[in-house]
């Protein structure tokens, strides 16, 4: 590890919830500093006015690294109405009615046949 990255770890605030994001964003911010004419010194910016886009994005990363993580959504139980199998727009079988008015039944059979044909 370089001395600069070691310093960055020591300078990391206690409220940081994503240390990897913090370290990467801090490295980008450090690399994109202004010179006396307020031009970014990073070779990747090639004379861009400071603050450059990379420095602004690094600041957003530093902010996001401090944001508390949201808890994961609880899994839905198998018996819940939201977990019922139904066609979704843009997927095979969506919007096509099958035999006896069941949505997607004929389409599912057709799709299964086309999958079997491609697998053979």
MIVOTI-425185 format. One record per residue (C-alpha): x, z, y. Coordinates in steps of 0.25 Angstrom, whole numbers, padded with zeros to 4 digits, always signed. Example, Ala and Ser with C-alpha at 12.3 -4.5 7.8 and 13.67 -1.06 7.14 Angstrom:
+0049+0031-0018/+0055+0029-0004/
% end
This chain:
+0000+0000+0000/+0005-0003+0014/+0007+0008+0024/-0004+0002+0033/-0014+0003+0022/-0010+0017+0019/-0012+0021+0033/-0026+0014+0033/-0030+0023+0021/-0026+0035+0029/-0033+0030+0041/-0046+0028+0033/-0058+0036+0039/-0065+0046+0029/-0078+0039+0031/-0073+0026+0025/-0082+0023+0013/-0075+0010+0008/-0060+0012+0009/-0056-0002+0004/-0065-0009+0015/-0059+0001+0025/-0044-0002+0021/-0047-0017+0021/-0054-0017+0034/-0043-0009+0041/-0032-0018+0036/-0040-0030+0042/-0042-0023+0055/-0027-0019+0055/-0023-0033+0053/-0032-0038+0065/-0027-0031+0077/-0026-0037+0091/-0014-0041+0099/-0012-0039+0114/-0020-0051+0117/-0032-0046+0108/-0029-0056+0097/-0029-0053+0082/-0015-0051+0077/-0019-0055+0062/-0014-0069+0058/-0028-0072+0051/-0035-0071+0065/-0025-0081+0072/-0027-0077+0086/-0041-0072+0085/-0046-0063+0096/-0047-0048+0092/-0055-0042+0087/-0055-0053+0077/-0065-0055+0066/-0057-0049+0055/-0055-0036+0064/-0070-0035+0066/-0073-0037+0051/-0062-0026+0048/-0070-0017+0058/-0083-0020+0050/-0076-0016+0037/-0070-0003+0043/-0084+0000+0047/-0090-0004+0033/-0080+0005+0026/-0085+0017+0033/-0100+0014+0030/-0106+0023+0019/-0109+0016+0007/-0124+0014+0003/-0128+0020-0010/-0132+0010-0020/-0146+0006-0022/-0152+0014-0034/-0155+0005-0046/-0169+0001-0048/-0175+0005-0061/-0180-0005-0072/-0194-0002-0070/-0195-0004-0055/-0202-0016-0049/-0190-0021-0041/-0182-0023-0054/-0193-0031-0061/-0188-0045-0065/-0193-0056-0055/-0188-0069-0050/-0180-0068-0038/-0180-0080-0028/-0168-0089-0030/-0167-0085-0045/-0171-0094-0057/-0186-0092-0059/-0189-0087-0046/-0202-0092-0040/-0206-0100-0053/-0218-0096-0061/-0217-0096-0076/-0228-0096-0087/-0240-0087-0085/-0236-0084-0070/-0224-0076-0073/-0214-0079-0063/-0201-0086-0067/-0204-0086-0082/-0203-0101-0084/-0191-0101-0075/-0184-0091-0083/-0186-0099-0095/-0181-0112-0088/-0169-0104-0082/-0165-0098-0096/-0165-0112-0102/-0156-0117-0091/-0146-0106-0093/-0146-0108-0108/-0143-0123-0106/-0131-0120-0097/-0126-0109-0106/-0126-0119-0118/
% end
